[in-house]
Amino acid sequence: MGEAKTPLSADGRDAEENKYVALFSYVYILFLIPLLAKRDSKFCQFHAKQGLVLFVIDIVASLFMWFPVIGQLLMFALAIVSVIGIIKVLNGEYWKIPYIYDWSEKIKI
């Protein structure tokens, strides 16, 4: 599982000041708000990049909605990950989502 807290910010001020913007990272295309508006915030960029990967996975997963059980379970799982991400952001935590974090680290924006 992902780590609960990673002290990427020395004093935690970045997370505290930007958590309300960073929560948009896990709300579908709204990940663009923290990605573009808070380019100087490591906290926002960390979560926005994960939100970008989650959004792409969500688009691909939506193709499976036509399969009754598999599609619904997949979309439900993605919704759960998004809710957990929002909770972690509001707690000021850096949550490394398994697999998604690795892909997000490859994004250079």
LORO-69249 format. One record per residue: residue number from 1; residue in three letters; x, y, z of N, C-alpha, C in turn. Coordinates in pm, 1 decimal. Example, Ala and Ser with C-alpha at 12.3 -4.5 7.8 and 13.67 -1.06 7.14 Angstrom:
REM residues 2
<1; 'ALA'; <1319.0; -569.0; 780.0>; <1230.0; -450.0; 780.0>; <1320.0; -330.0; 780.0>>
<2; 'SER'; <1285.0; -225.0; 708.0>; <1367.0; -106.0; 714.0>; <1290.0; 3.0; 787.0>>
This chain:
REM residues 109
<1; 'MET'; <83.3; -117.9; 0.0>; <0.0; 0.0; 0.0>; <87.3; 123.4; 0.0>>
<2; 'GLY'; <25.3; 238.7; -30.3>; <98.1; 364.8; -33.9>; <129.0; 414.3; 105.1>>
<3; 'GLU'; <228.4; 501.6; 111.3>; <266.5; 559.1; 239.1>; <165.6; 664.9; 279.2>>
<4; 'ALA'; <141.4; 675.6; 406.8>; <43.1; 772.3; 455.4>; <96.8; 914.6; 445.1>>
<5; 'LYS'; <218.1; 937.9; 493.4>; <273.4; 1072.6; 490.0>; <416.6; 1067.3; 439.6>>
<6; 'THR'; <446.9; 1156.8; 349.4>; <582.2; 1173.9; 301.9>; <615.0; 1321.4; 315.3>>
<7; 'PRO'; <711.4; 1355.5; 397.9>; <739.0; 1496.5; 422.1>; <812.5; 1562.8; 305.7>>
<8; 'LEU'; <742.9; 1588.0; 195.8>; <803.5; 1656.6; 83.0>; <815.0; 1805.9; 111.0>>
<9; 'SER'; <730.8; 1856.8; 196.1>; <732.5; 1997.2; 234.0>; <797.4; 2007.3; 371.7>>
<10; 'ALA'; <895.6; 2093.9; 382.5>; <973.6; 2101.2; 506.3>; <889.4; 2137.2; 627.6>>
<11; 'ASP'; <802.1; 2235.7; 615.2>; <727.6; 2280.0; 732.4>; <578.3; 2249.4; 726.0>>
<12; 'GLY'; <530.0; 2188.8; 621.2>; <389.2; 2155.4; 610.5>; <301.4; 2272.3; 568.4>>
<13; 'ARG'; <361.2; 2389.8; 553.5>; <282.2; 2507.0; 513.7>; <226.1; 2491.3; 373.8>>
<14; 'ASP'; <302.8; 2431.3; 284.9>; <256.8; 2412.6; 146.6>; <126.8; 2333.0; 145.0>>
<15; 'ALA'; <123.3; 2223.1; 218.0>; <3.5; 2139.4; 223.4>; <-112.6; 2214.1; 287.5>>
<16; 'GLU'; <-85.4; 2284.4; 395.5>; <-192.7; 2356.2; 465.4>; <-250.7; 2468.7; 380.6>>
<17; 'GLU'; <-165.3; 2541.3; 310.5>; <-210.8; 2655.5; 231.2>; <-279.9; 2614.4; 101.9>>
<18; 'ASN'; <-247.5; 2498.3; 49.8>; <-295.6; 2460.0; -82.5>; <-387.4; 2338.6; -85.3>>
<19; 'LYS'; <-427.5; 2288.5; 29.2>; <-506.1; 2165.2; 28.8>; <-643.8; 2181.9; -34.0>>
<20; 'TYR'; <-702.8; 2300.5; -24.2>; <-836.7; 2319.1; -82.6>; <-831.8; 2328.6; -234.6>>
<21; 'VAL'; <-719.5; 2368.6; -288.8>; <-702.4; 2367.3; -433.9>; <-664.4; 2226.5; -478.3>>
<22; 'ALA'; <-579.7; 2160.3; -401.0>; <-532.6; 2026.3; -436.5>; <-643.5; 1922.2; -436.6>>
<23; 'LEU'; <-750.6; 1944.8; -362.1>; <-857.3; 1844.0; -359.4>; <-924.1; 1826.9; -495.6>>
<24; 'PHE'; <-914.2; 1929.6; -582.1>; <-968.1; 1916.8; -717.8>; <-891.6; 1813.6; -800.7>>
<25; 'SER'; <-775.5; 1772.8; -754.6>; <-693.8; 1675.6; -827.4>; <-766.8; 1544.3; -850.4>>
<26; 'TYR'; <-857.8; 1510.3; -762.7>; <-924.8; 1381.0; -770.6>; <-1070.3; 1392.2; -817.1>>
<27; 'VAL'; <-1104.4; 1506.7; -880.7>; <-1240.0; 1526.9; -930.9>; <-1232.7; 1539.7; -1083.6>>
<28; 'TYR'; <-1217.5; 1426.6; -1148.9>; <-1214.4; 1414.2; -1294.9>; <-1125.4; 1518.7; -1360.6>>
<29; 'ILE'; <-1177.0; 1595.8; -1456.1>; <-1093.3; 1688.5; -1533.3>; <-1052.0; 1811.2; -1452.4>>
<30; 'LEU'; <-1109.2; 1827.8; -1335.3>; <-1072.4; 1941.4; -1251.6>; <-929.8; 1930.8; -1197.6>>
<31; 'PHE'; <-860.8; 1820.3; -1224.5>; <-720.4; 1809.5; -1186.4>; <-638.9; 1920.6; -1252.8>>
<32; 'LEU'; <-692.2; 1977.5; -1361.4>; <-622.1; 2084.8; -1432.0>; <-608.3; 2211.2; -1346.4>>
<33; 'ILE'; <-700.4; 2233.6; -1253.8>; <-694.7; 2353.5; -1169.9>; <-566.5; 2356.4; -1086.4>>
<34; 'PRO'; <-539.3; 2255.0; -1003.7>; <-413.3; 2260.9; -928.3>; <-289.9; 2241.8; -1017.0>>
<35; 'LEU'; <-305.4; 2165.2; -1124.3>; <-190.6; 2139.7; -1211.9>; <-141.2; 2267.8; -1277.1>>
<36; 'LEU'; <-234.3; 2353.2; -1318.8>; <-196.0; 2475.2; -1389.3>; <-190.2; 2598.6; -1299.4>>
<37; 'ALA'; <-275.5; 2605.4; -1198.7>; <-282.6; 2725.7; -1115.3>; <-177.4; 2728.8; -1004.9>>
<38; 'LYS'; <-134.3; 2614.4; -957.0>; <-40.2; 2608.5; -844.3>; <88.1; 2535.8; -884.4>>
<39; 'ARG'; <153.8; 2588.4; -986.4>; <274.9; 2523.6; -1038.2>; <391.0; 2528.6; -938.7>>
<40; 'ASP'; <388.6; 2620.6; -844.1>; <496.8; 2631.9; -747.0>; <473.7; 2548.7; -620.8>>
<41; 'SER'; <358.9; 2483.6; -611.3>; <327.0; 2403.6; -493.5>; <356.9; 2255.7; -519.6>>
<42; 'LYS'; <452.3; 2202.1; -445.8>; <484.5; 2059.3; -460.1>; <365.0; 1972.6; -420.9>>
<43; 'PHE'; <290.9; 2017.4; -320.8>; <174.8; 1942.4; -273.9>; <69.0; 1932.7; -383.5>>
<44; 'CYS'; <36.7; 2044.7; -445.5>; <-63.2; 2044.7; -552.8>; <-14.7; 1965.2; -673.6>>
<45; 'GLN'; <109.3; 1982.3; -710.8>; <162.6; 1911.1; -826.6>; <165.0; 1760.4; -803.0>>
<46; 'PHE'; <201.7; 1719.7; -683.4>; <204.0; 1577.9; -647.5>; <66.4; 1515.1; -669.5>>
<47; 'HIS'; <-37.3; 1577.7; -614.8>; <-172.0; 1522.6; -625.0>; <-232.4; 1542.1; -763.6>>
<48; 'ALA'; <-202.6; 1654.0; -829.2>; <-258.6; 1679.7; -961.9>; <-206.2; 1579.5; -1064.3>>
<49; 'LYS'; <-80.1; 1542.3; -1053.9>; <-25.1; 1443.2; -1147.2>; <-88.9; 1306.5; -1125.2>>
<50; 'GLN'; <-113.2; 1270.4; -1001.4>; <-184.8; 1145.5; -974.9>; <-327.9; 1155.1; -1026.6>>
<51; 'GLY'; <-388.9; 1272.7; -1012.2>; <-523.4; 1294.6; -1063.3>; <-529.2; 1283.2; -1214.8>>
<52; 'LEU'; <-425.5; 1329.3; -1282.1>; <-417.4; 1316.6; -1427.6>; <-416.0; 1170.2; -1469.1>>
<53; 'VAL'; <-332.7; 1091.4; -1404.8>; <-325.7; 947.8; -1435.7>; <-459.5; 881.1; -1403.3>>
<54; 'LEU'; <-518.3; 914.9; -1292.7>; <-647.7; 858.9; -1254.2>; <-755.8; 896.2; -1355.9>>
<55; 'PHE'; <-750.6; 1018.3; -1407.8>; <-846.1; 1063.0; -1508.6>; <-832.4; 982.5; -1637.9>>
<56; 'VAL'; <-709.0; 959.2; -1680.9>; <-685.8; 879.6; -1802.4>; <-735.6; 736.8; -1781.9>>
<57; 'ILE'; <-708.4; 679.7; -1666.1>; <-757.7; 545.2; -1635.2>; <-909.6; 544.0; -1633.6>>
<58; 'ASP'; <-969.4; 649.7; -1581.9>; <-1115.2; 659.7; -1576.9>; <-1175.5; 663.8; -1717.5>>
<59; 'ILE'; <-1112.1; 734.8; -1807.5>; <-1161.3; 740.8; -1945.8>; <-1154.3; 602.9; -2010.0>>
<60; 'VAL'; <-1042.0; 534.9; -1991.9>; <-1027.5; 399.9; -2047.6>; <-1127.0; 305.0; -1982.1>>
<61; 'ALA'; <-1144.3; 316.3; -1852.3>; <-1236.3; 228.3; -1779.4>; <-1381.1; 251.4; -1820.9>>
<62; 'SER'; <-1412.6; 373.5; -1862.6>; <-1550.4; 400.8; -1903.9>; <-1589.6; 319.4; -2026.8>>
<63; 'LEU'; <-1493.6; 274.7; -2102.3>; <-1521.9; 187.5; -2216.9>; <-1574.8; 51.6; -2171.7>>
<64; 'PHE'; <-1543.2; 14.4; -2048.8>; <-1587.4; -114.4; -1995.5>; <-1723.2; -105.9; -1924.8>>
<65; 'MET'; <-1781.9; 12.0; -1923.2>; <-1912.9; 27.0; -1858.8>; <-2020.6; -56.5; -1927.8>>
<66; 'TRP'; <-1995.7; -94.2; -2049.8>; <-2094.5; -173.1; -2123.7>; <-2098.3; -317.7; -2075.6>>
<67; 'PHE'; <-1995.5; -359.8; -2003.5>; <-1994.6; -493.8; -1946.2>; <-2053.9; -483.6; -1806.0>>
<68; 'PRO'; <-2169.1; -544.1; -1783.2>; <-2248.3; -521.0; -1662.9>; <-2171.9; -520.1; -1530.7>>
<69; 'VAL'; <-2110.7; -624.2; -1490.0>; <-2051.4; -630.6; -1356.2>; <-1910.1; -573.4; -1354.8>>
<70; 'ILE'; <-1829.8; -610.9; -1451.4>; <-1689.9; -567.7; -1453.8>; <-1679.1; -416.1; -1462.3>>
<71; 'GLY'; <-1754.0; -356.3; -1552.4>; <-1749.0; -211.4; -1569.1>; <-1793.7; -136.4; -1445.3>>
<72; 'GLN'; <-1899.3; -183.7; -1384.2>; <-1950.6; -116.5; -1264.8>; <-1854.2; -129.0; -1148.0>>
<73; 'LEU'; <-1793.8; -244.7; -1130.5>; <-1696.4; -262.8; -1022.0>; <-1572.4; -176.7; -1044.7>>
<74; 'LEU'; <-1528.8; -168.0; -1168.4>; <-1411.7; -86.9; -1200.6>; <-1437.9; 61.3; -1173.6>>
<75; 'MET'; <-1553.2; 109.2; -1215.8>; <-1587.1; 249.4; -1192.3>; <-1605.9; 277.3; -1042.3>>
<76; 'PHE'; <-1662.5; 181.9; -970.7>; <-1679.0; 196.1; -826.2>; <-1542.7; 203.6; -757.3>>
<77; 'ALA'; <-1449.5; 118.2; -799.2>; <-1315.4; 118.4; -741.1>; <-1245.1; 251.7; -767.6>>
<78; 'LEU'; <-1260.0; 305.9; -886.9>; <-1198.6; 435.3; -918.4>; <-1261.2; 547.9; -835.9>>
<79; 'ALA'; <-1391.1; 539.3; -812.8>; <-1457.8; 639.7; -730.0>; <-1406.9; 632.7; -586.1>>
<80; 'ILE'; <-1386.2; 512.4; -535.7>; <-1333.9; 494.3; -398.9>; <-1193.4; 553.4; -388.0>>
<81; 'VAL'; <-1108.6; 528.3; -487.4>; <-972.7; 582.6; -486.3>; <-978.2; 735.4; -486.8>>
<82; 'SER'; <-1069.1; 792.6; -564.5>; <-1083.1; 938.8; -568.3>; <-1126.2; 994.5; -433.1>>
<83; 'VAL'; <-1220.1; 929.8; -368.5>; <-1266.6; 976.0; -236.9>; <-1153.9; 966.1; -134.1>>
<84; 'ILE'; <-1080.2; 856.7; -136.6>; <-966.9; 843.0; -44.4>; <-862.9; 951.2; -71.9>>
<85; 'GLY'; <-838.7; 979.5; -200.4>; <-745.1; 1085.7; -236.5>; <-787.9; 1220.5; -181.7>>
<86; 'ILE'; <-915.7; 1251.7; -192.4>; <-967.0; 1378.6; -139.7>; <-949.8; 1384.6; 12.2>>
<87; 'ILE'; <-977.0; 1275.7; 80.0>; <-960.7; 1271.4; 226.1>; <-814.4; 1292.2; 263.7>>
<88; 'LYS'; <-724.4; 1226.7; 192.1>; <-580.6; 1242.2; 220.0>; <-535.8; 1386.3; 197.1>>
<89; 'VAL'; <-585.4; 1449.2; 89.9>; <-551.0; 1589.0; 62.2>; <-598.5; 1678.9; 175.4>>
<90; 'LEU'; <-722.5; 1660.4; 219.1>; <-775.9; 1744.5; 325.9>; <-702.3; 1724.6; 457.9>>
<91; 'ASN'; <-640.0; 1607.8; 475.5>; <-557.9; 1582.2; 594.5>; <-414.8; 1631.6; 575.7>>
<92; 'GLY'; <-384.5; 1684.3; 457.0>; <-250.8; 1735.8; 429.9>; <-147.4; 1628.2; 406.4>>
<93; 'GLU'; <-189.5; 1511.9; 360.6>; <-99.4; 1398.4; 342.6>; <-61.1; 1379.2; 196.4>>
<94; 'TYR'; <59.0; 1330.5; 176.4>; <105.2; 1288.2; 44.5>; <77.6; 1138.9; 35.5>>
<95; 'TRP'; <-21.2; 1100.6; -42.7>; <-59.1; 960.0; -54.6>; <-11.9; 906.4; -188.4>>
<96; 'LYS'; <76.5; 809.1; -183.1>; <126.3; 746.2; -305.1>; <32.2; 632.0; -341.3>>
<97; 'ILE'; <-55.1; 657.1; -439.0>; <-149.6; 554.7; -483.1>; <-69.3; 446.1; -554.5>>
<98; 'PRO'; <-85.5; 320.5; -513.9>; <-9.0; 212.6; -578.1>; <-26.1; 214.4; -730.2>>
<99; 'TYR'; <83.8; 199.1; -801.2>; <92.9; 197.0; -947.6>; <67.6; 334.4; -1008.7>>
<100; 'ILE'; <-34.4; 402.8; -965.1>; <-66.5; 534.1; -1020.6>; <44.3; 633.9; -987.3>>
<101; 'TYR'; <98.7; 625.0; -867.0>; <208.0; 714.8; -828.0>; <328.0; 695.1; -920.2>>
<102; 'ASP'; <362.1; 570.2; -949.7>; <477.3; 542.8; -1036.4>; <458.8; 606.0; -1174.0>>
<103; 'TRP'; <338.9; 597.2; -1227.8>; <311.5; 657.5; -1358.6>; <314.4; 809.2; -1349.7>>
<104; 'SER'; <264.3; 863.6; -1239.3>; <259.8; 1008.6; -1225.2>; <399.6; 1070.1; -1213.9>>
<105; 'GLU'; <493.7; 995.3; -1161.0>; <629.8; 1043.7; -1148.4>; <697.5; 1060.4; -1284.0>>
<106; 'LYS'; <647.8; 994.7; -1384.5>; <705.7; 1004.9; -1519.5>; <654.2; 1127.4; -1594.3>>
<107; 'ILE'; <554.6; 1195.1; -1540.2>; <496.9; 1313.1; -1605.8>; <582.0; 1435.2; -1574.6>>
<108; 'LYS'; <628.9; 1499.3; -1677.9>; <710.0; 1621.2; -1664.3>; <633.4; 1736.5; -1725.9>>
<109; 'ILE'; <565.2; 1812.0; -1640.5>; <487.1; 1927.2; -1689.5>; <541.4; 2053.2; -1626.9>>
